[in-house]
Amino acid sequence: MLLTYLTTSELSKLIKYNHRTIREQLKDRVLFEGIHYIRPFGGRKILFIWEAIQRDLQVPQQQLQREVIPMANGGVAYGAN
């Protein structure tokens, strides 16, 4: 299955949210690393996975919330649901 990777600016045009809102409010609260976005080659750049975002756009917020455990390197681990 081929996935569509989008930059923050490209995603903002598709879901009609400002790119700053995506980075500051949605990322790591609604859009999770490893599910909705990746950091290719361990870098700072973020690429969003369009198919995962499309799938979860209509899922109620309560079903998306997960236990998040901060990691020392700045990443996060997701607890069991």
DOMARLUM-142351 format. One line per field, with one value per atom (N, C-alpha, C): residue in three letters; x, y, z; atom name. Coordinates in pm, 1 decimal, always signed. Layout:
N
pagu Ala,... .
x X,... .
y Y,... .
z Z,... .
dofi CA,... .
This chain:
81
pagu Met,Met,Met,Leu,Leu,Leu,Leu,Leu,Leu,Thr,Thr,Thr,Tyr,Tyr,Tyr,Leu,Leu,Leu,Thr,Thr,Thr,Thr,Thr,Thr,Ser,Ser,Ser,Glu,Glu,Glu,Leu,Leu,Leu,Ser,Ser,Ser,Lys,Lys,Lys,Leu,Leu,Leu,Ile,Ile,Ile,Lys,Lys,Lys,Tyr,Tyr,Tyr,Asn,Asn,Asn,His,His,His,Arg,Arg,Arg,Thr,Thr,Thr,Ile,Ile,Ile,Arg,Arg,Arg,Glu,Glu,Glu,Gln,Gln,Gln,Leu,Leu,Leu,Lys,Lys,Lys,Asp,Asp,Asp,Arg,Arg,Arg,Val,Val,Val,Leu,Leu,Leu,Phe,Phe,Phe,Glu,Glu,Glu,Gly,Gly,Gly,Ile,Ile,Ile,His,His,His,Tyr,Tyr,Tyr,Ile,Ile,Ile,Arg,Arg,Arg,Pro,Pro,Pro,Phe,Phe,Phe,Gly,Gly,Gly,Gly,Gly,Gly,Arg,Arg,Arg,Lys,Lys,Lys,Ile,Ile,Ile,Leu,Leu,Leu,Phe,Phe,Phe,Ile,Ile,Ile,Trp,Trp,Trp,Glu,Glu,Glu,Ala,Ala,Ala,Ile,Ile,Ile,Gln,Gln,Gln,Arg,Arg,Arg,Asp,Asp,Asp,Leu,Leu,Leu,Gln,Gln,Gln,Val,Val,Val,Pro,Pro,Pro,Gln,Gln,Gln,Gln,Gln,Gln,Gln,Gln,Gln,Leu,Leu,Leu,Gln,Gln,Gln,Arg,Arg,Arg,Glu,Glu,Glu,Val,Val,Val,Ile,Ile,Ile,Pro,Pro,Pro,Met,Met,Met,Ala,Ala,Ala,Asn,Asn,Asn,Gly,Gly,Gly,Gly,Gly,Gly,Val,Val,Val,Ala,Ala,Ala,Tyr,Tyr,Tyr,Gly,Gly,Gly,Ala,Ala,Ala,Asn,Asn,Asn .
x +84.1,+0.0,+89.4,+65.9,+140.1,+74.4,+156.9,+106.8,+139.3,+55.7,+76.3,+132.8,+253.9,+319.4,+304.7,+264.2,+239.5,+320.5,+364.5,+425.4,+314.6,+352.3,+252.0,+171.6,+237.1,+166.7,+67.5,+107.9,+17.9,-102.5,-78.0,-188.2,-283.2,-229.0,-314.0,-412.8,-372.2,-462.7,-573.4,-542.1,-641.9,-744.6,-702.3,-796.3,-842.1,-797.6,-842.5,-809.0,-690.7,-636.4,-507.7,-479.5,-355.2,-238.3,-125.8,-11.0,+42.2,+30.3,+72.7,-19.3,-148.0,-243.4,-210.6,-176.2,-140.3,-18.5,+86.0,+210.1,+194.6,+119.0,+113.7,-1.2,-111.9,-227.2,-268.2,-254.3,-299.0,-190.1,-65.5,+44.7,+66.1,+70.1,+91.0,-28.0,-137.7,-262.8,-369.4,-373.9,-470.0,-396.6,-288.6,-206.6,-79.7,-60.8,+45.9,+158.4,+281.1,+398.2,+391.6,+424.1,+419.3,+283.3,+181.1,+46.7,+5.4,+9.9,-33.0,+82.6,+200.4,+315.5,+443.8,+545.4,+677.1,+782.1,+899.0,+1017.1,+1118.3,+1122.8,+1210.5,+1357.7,+1425.4,+1568.5,+1602.3,+1506.2,+1531.2,+1554.1,+1517.6,+1541.5,+1430.8,+1437.7,+1339.5,+1216.4,+1233.0,+1122.1,+1011.0,+888.7,+771.8,+695.0,+659.4,+574.2,+448.9,+333.9,+206.3,+158.2,+95.5,+44.7,-103.3,-134.6,-269.1,-374.2,-345.4,-444.9,-483.2,-388.5,-418.2,-499.8,-468.9,-544.3,-685.8,-702.5,-836.6,-919.4,-858.2,-927.9,-978.3,-898.7,-932.0,-1003.2,-1025.2,-1091.7,-1231.4,-1302.6,-1440.4,-1456.5,-1344.9,-1351.2,-1366.5,-1461.4,-1477.5,-1348.1,-1323.2,-1199.6,-1173.9,-1277.4,-1259.6,-1193.5,-1221.5,-1162.9,-1017.5,-975.9,-839.2,-743.5,-794.3,-706.8,-632.2,-503.2,-417.2,-331.4,-284.5,-190.4,-55.2,+1.2,+127.9,+234.2,+345.8,+455.9,+573.7,+614.6,+726.2,+857.8,+940.5,+1070.2,+1181.4,+1296.4,+1408.0,+1458.3,+1448.0,+1498.8,+1400.1,+1288.0,+1188.8,+1073.2,+1084.3,+975.4,+873.6,+778.6,+677.3,+653.4,+609.0,+565.3,+416.8,+343.2,+199.3,+167.3,+93.2,+52.4,-56.3,-84.8,-187.4,-325.6,-411.1,-549.9,-637.7 .
y -117.2,+0.0,+124.5,+213.0,+337.3,+440.4,+511.1,+614.3,+751.5,+849.0,+985.6,+1065.6,+1117.6,+1196.6,+1344.3,+1423.9,+1566.0,+1648.8,+1765.8,+1861.0,+1928.6,+2004.3,+2075.6,+2171.9,+2241.6,+2337.0,+2266.8,+2153.4,+2077.3,+2025.5,+1974.2,+1925.0,+2037.7,+2155.2,+2267.8,+2305.8,+2294.2,+2324.3,+2221.0,+2095.6,+1989.0,+1987.4,+2013.8,+2005.1,+2142.4,+2247.6,+2385.2,+2431.2,+2392.3,+2441.9,+2516.3,+2621.1,+2694.7,+2602.1,+2619.1,+2531.1,+2544.7,+2662.3,+2679.5,+2603.5,+2601.5,+2526.1,+2377.9,+2328.6,+2187.1,+2156.5,+2238.2,+2213.6,+2234.4,+2335.9,+2371.8,+2307.6,+2274.2,+2223.7,+2081.6,+2044.6,+1911.1,+1805.3,+1842.3,+1746.2,+1701.7,+1571.8,+1506.2,+1516.8,+1574.5,+1571.7,+1493.2,+1514.5,+1445.3,+1366.2,+1421.7,+1356.8,+1305.0,+1172.5,+1109.0,+1059.5,+1072.9,+1025.6,+873.2,+826.2,+683.5,+637.0,+719.1,+686.4,+785.0,+913.1,+1018.4,+1093.4,+1084.7,+1149.7,+1076.0,+1102.3,+1043.9,+1154.2,+1123.3,+1208.7,+1125.7,+1145.9,+1061.9,+1077.9,+966.3,+960.4,+1019.7,+1022.8,+1072.8,+1222.8,+1294.5,+1438.8,+1521.2,+1650.7,+1743.2,+1757.1,+1731.5,+1747.4,+1648.4,+1694.1,+1611.2,+1589.7,+1465.0,+1431.7,+1362.9,+1416.6,+1362.8,+1255.4,+1151.6,+1039.3,+1064.7,+1103.7,+1147.7,+1038.3,+915.7,+809.0,+789.5,+797.5,+782.2,+899.8,+1018.9,+1137.3,+1131.4,+1094.2,+1079.1,+978.5,+866.5,+760.7,+811.7,+893.2,+935.0,+1069.5,+1137.0,+1267.3,+1258.8,+1151.9,+1141.4,+1058.0,+1013.4,+934.6,+1030.2,+1005.1,+1093.0,+1105.2,+1224.5,+1255.1,+1156.1,+1111.3,+1020.7,+890.1,+846.2,+721.6,+738.6,+863.0,+888.0,+913.2,+953.6,+987.5,+864.5,+883.6,+775.0,+825.0,+733.1,+767.7,+793.2,+912.0,+950.1,+958.5,+890.9,+889.0,+962.0,+1079.4,+1152.2,+1075.5,+1082.0,+1014.7,+1118.5,+1077.9,+1167.6,+1236.8,+1170.3,+1228.3,+1324.3,+1352.2,+1442.8,+1373.5,+1243.5,+1167.9,+1126.2,+1048.9,+999.1,+851.1,+782.2,+643.1,+641.2,+556.6,+549.3,+429.0,+453.9,+347.6,+261.8,+151.9,+59.9,+121.5,+94.7,+140.7,+33.3 .
z +0.0,+0.0,+0.0,-92.3,-99.3,-8.1,+68.4,+158.0,+100.9,+132.2,+87.8,+203.4,+186.1,+289.3,+255.7,+356.3,+337.0,+434.9,+389.8,+481.9,+561.2,+661.4,+741.9,+655.4,+565.6,+477.8,+386.2,+330.6,+242.9,+320.9,+443.0,+525.4,+563.0,+592.2,+633.2,+523.8,+399.0,+287.9,+275.7,+305.0,+290.6,+403.7,+526.9,+639.4,+687.8,+621.0,+649.2,+790.3,+838.2,+964.8,+933.5,+1008.1,+992.7,+1025.2,+954.9,+979.3,+1122.3,+1181.7,+1321.7,+1417.0,+1388.5,+1470.8,+1466.2,+1349.8,+1336.2,+1422.3,+1411.0,+1485.9,+1635.8,+1677.6,+1818.9,+1895.8,+1829.4,+1902.7,+1865.4,+1739.8,+1698.8,+1713.9,+1681.5,+1687.8,+1832.2,+1852.5,+1981.7,+2076.9,+2033.7,+2110.4,+2035.2,+1905.4,+1819.2,+1711.5,+1662.7,+1560.2,+1626.8,+1625.0,+1701.3,+1611.5,+1662.6,+1590.3,+1575.0,+1457.2,+1429.1,+1380.1,+1401.4,+1353.7,+1244.8,+1278.3,+1187.0,+1122.4,+1180.2,+1118.7,+1153.9,+1073.0,+1095.9,+1087.6,+1139.3,+1124.9,+1045.9,+913.0,+831.6,+870.2,+875.0,+904.1,+1040.8,+1133.3,+1268.0,+1275.4,+1172.0,+1165.8,+1228.2,+1205.7,+1259.9,+1171.3,+1042.3,+948.3,+981.7,+968.2,+995.6,+866.2,+838.9,+725.4,+779.0,+743.6,+788.8,+692.8,+746.4,+667.0,+640.8,+518.6,+483.3,+506.2,+471.7,+486.7,+634.1,+725.3,+868.5,+920.0,+873.0,+916.0,+862.3,+736.7,+678.1,+757.4,+790.5,+864.6,+998.6,+1067.9,+1204.1,+1213.9,+1102.3,+1107.1,+1167.9,+1145.3,+1190.6,+1317.1,+1374.9,+1498.2,+1615.8,+1708.2,+1824.6,+1904.8,+1958.3,+2031.3,+2145.1,+2215.0,+2328.0,+2284.2,+2164.0,+2115.1,+2074.2,+2042.4,+1999.9,+2116.0,+2230.9,+2342.3,+2389.6,+2415.8,+2460.2,+2574.5,+2652.1,+2757.1,+2691.1,+2715.8,+2655.1,+2763.2,+2740.6,+2836.1,+2772.4,+2828.6,+2769.6,+2784.0,+2681.4,+2681.4,+2694.7,+2742.6,+2768.1,+2640.5,+2526.4,+2401.2,+2335.0,+2401.6,+2347.2,+2277.8,+2253.5,+2192.9,+2298.4,+2257.2,+2349.7,+2326.3,+2429.9,+2419.7,+2450.9,+2383.6,+2403.9,+2491.3,+2598.9,+2688.6,+2625.9,+2688.0,+2636.1,+2653.7,+2559.5,+2566.4,+2618.5 .
dofi N,CA,C,N,CA,C,N,CA,C,N,CA,C,N,CA,C,N,CA,C,N,CA,C,N,CA,C,N,CA,C,N,CA,C,N,CA,C,N,CA,C,N,CA,C,N,CA,C,N,CA,C,N,CA,C,N,CA,C,N,CA,C,N,CA,C,N,CA,C,N,CA,C,N,CA,C,N,CA,C,N,CA,C,N,CA,C,N,CA,C,N,CA,C,N,CA,C,N,CA,C,N,CA,C,N,CA,C,N,CA,C,N,CA,C,N,CA,C,N,CA,C,N,CA,C,N,CA,C,N,CA,C,N,CA,C,N,CA,C,N,CA,C,N,CA,C,N,CA,C,N,CA,C,N,CA,C,N,CA,C,N,CA,C,N,CA,C,N,CA,C,N,CA,C,N,CA,C,N,CA,C,N,CA,C,N,CA,C,N,CA,C,N,CA,C,N,CA,C,N,CA,C,N,CA,C,N,CA,C,N,CA,C,N,CA,C,N,CA,C,N,CA,C,N,CA,C,N,CA,C,N,CA,C,N,CA,C,N,CA,C,N,CA,C,N,CA,C,N,CA,C,N,CA,C,N,CA,C,N,CA,C,N,CA,C,N,CA,C,N,CA,C,N,CA,C,N,CA,C,N,CA,C .
